[in-house]
Amino acid sequence: MVIQADFEVPVPILVCTYTNMALDHIVEGLVGRGLKPLRVGLDAKVRPALKDYVLEAYLDRHPRRNDLERFVREEMGLQEKAQLLEKKIGEASKNTSRVASLRTILANVDRQFWIVKAKVFKLRQEMITDVLKEADVVGWLVDFCSHLC
């Protein structure tokens, strides 16, 4: 990008607008000039022609997407296993040795769950960092933060 090259800016340039329509027009113009914009905001408010430029679209095309999906499936499987164990603990409430055994297993499953959850978070953050490094411009809605709160 000319601005990045002229001023030796090693990171994407941030463009802020107050409306989704204005942000869409900017993204459209940047795409027309051969730049790689990242549109940050509510995906539901993005015009269909610009859906490829939202964060989730970039993440869907990321080379490590399959790794992330595998970790998410593993996380969900462990969560289901923990729920099943909790149900079994409730059913075995009169058998104290069985409950103790199930609680030990549940503690191990819970530990595994949090390890996998951390892997999901770390990988997603790495993927987002990759997307940001590749973007020429990040378009942001000034009031987007108010939608998150």
C-alpha positions in Angstrom: 0.0 0.0 0.0 1.3 3.4 -0.9 0.8 5.0 2.5 2.4 2.1 4.3 5.4 2.2 1.9 5.8 6.0 1.9 5.7 6.3 5.6 7.3 2.9 6.4 4.3 1.7 8.5 4.8 -2.0 9.2 1.3 -2.6 10.4 -2.2 -2.2 8.8 -3.7 1.2 8.8 -6.9 1.7 10.9 -9.8 3.4 9.3 -12.8 4.2 11.5 -16.3 5.2 10.4 -19.6 5.8 12.2 -21.9 3.7 9.9 -21.8 0.3 8.3 -22.7 1.9 5.0 -19.6 4.1 5.1 -17.4 1.2 6.2 -18.7 -0.9 3.3 -18.0 1.9 0.8 -14.5 2.2 2.1 -13.9 -1.5 2.0 -15.3 -1.7 -1.5 -13.0 1.1 -2.7 -10.0 -0.5 -1.1 -10.8 -3.8 -2.8 -11.2 -2.0 -6.1 -7.7 -0.6 -5.7 -6.2 -4.1 -5.1 -5.8 -3.7 -1.4 -6.5 -6.3 1.3 -8.9 -4.8 3.8 -10.2 -6.4 7.0 -13.7 -5.2 7.9 -14.4 -5.4 11.7 -17.9 -5.1 12.9 -21.1 -7.0 13.1 -21.1 -9.5 10.3 -24.9 -9.3 9.9 -24.6 -5.7 8.8 -22.1 -6.4 6.0 -23.3 -6.2 2.4 -23.2 -9.7 0.9 -20.6 -8.7 -1.7 -18.2 -7.8 1.1 -18.6 -10.9 3.3 -15.1 -12.2 2.2 -13.5 -9.3 4.0 -14.8 -9.9 7.5 -12.6 -11.6 10.1 -14.5 -14.9 10.2 -14.2 -15.2 6.4 -10.4 -14.7 6.6 -10.2 -17.2 9.5 -12.3 -19.7 7.5 -9.7 -19.5 4.7 -6.7 -19.7 7.1 -4.3 -22.6 6.5 -4.7 -23.8 10.2 -8.5 -23.7 10.1 -8.6 -27.5 10.2 -6.4 -27.6 13.3 -8.7 -25.1 15.0 -11.8 -27.2 14.1 -10.2 -30.3 15.4 -9.4 -28.7 18.7 -13.0 -27.3 18.9 -14.4 -30.8 18.3 -12.1 -32.2 21.0 -13.2 -29.4 23.4 -16.9 -30.2 22.7 -16.3 -33.9 23.1 -14.6 -33.4 26.5 -17.5 -31.1 27.6 -20.0 -33.8 26.6 -17.9 -36.4 28.5 -17.9 -34.2 31.6 -21.7 -33.7 31.5 -22.1 -37.5 31.2 -19.9 -38.1 34.1 -21.8 -35.5 36.2 -25.0 -37.3 35.4 -23.4 -40.7 36.4 -22.2 -39.1 39.7 -25.8 -38.0 40.4 -27.1 -41.5 39.6 -24.5 -43.2 41.8 -25.0 -40.9 44.8 -25.5 -43.9 47.2 -22.3 -45.7 46.2 -19.6 -43.5 47.7 -16.7 -45.5 46.2 -18.2 -45.2 42.7 -18.8 -41.5 43.2 -15.2 -41.0 44.3 -13.9 -42.9 41.3 -16.2 -40.9 38.9 -15.1 -37.6 40.5 -11.5 -38.5 39.9 -12.2 -39.3 36.2 -14.2 -36.0 36.0 -11.3 -34.0 37.4 -9.0 -35.5 34.7 -11.5 -34.8 32.0 -11.9 -31.2 33.3 -8.2 -30.7 33.3 -8.0 -32.0 29.7 -10.9 -29.7 28.7 -9.1 -26.6 30.0 -5.9 -27.6 28.3 -7.7 -28.0 25.0 -9.7 -24.8 25.6 -6.3 -22.9 26.0 -5.1 -24.5 22.7 -8.2 -23.3 20.9 -7.7 -19.7 22.3 -4.0 -19.7 21.5 -4.5 -21.0 18.0 -7.4 -18.6 17.3 -5.3 -15.6 18.5 -2.4 -16.7 16.3 -4.7 -17.0 13.3 -6.1 -13.5 14.0 -2.6 -12.2 14.2 -1.8 -13.7 10.8 -4.9 -12.1 9.3 -4.0 -8.7 10.8 -0.4 -9.0 9.5 -1.7 -9.7 6.0 -4.3 -6.9 5.9 -3.4 -3.5 4.4 -6.2 -1.7 6.1 -8.5 -2.5 9.0 -11.9 -0.9 8.9 -13.6 -0.4 12.2 -17.0 1.0 13.3 -16.4 3.7 15.9 -19.5 2.5 17.8 -18.7 -1.3 17.4 -17.5 -1.5 21.0 -20.9 -0.4 22.2 -22.4 -3.4 20.5 -20.1 -5.7 22.4 -20.9 -4.3 25.8 
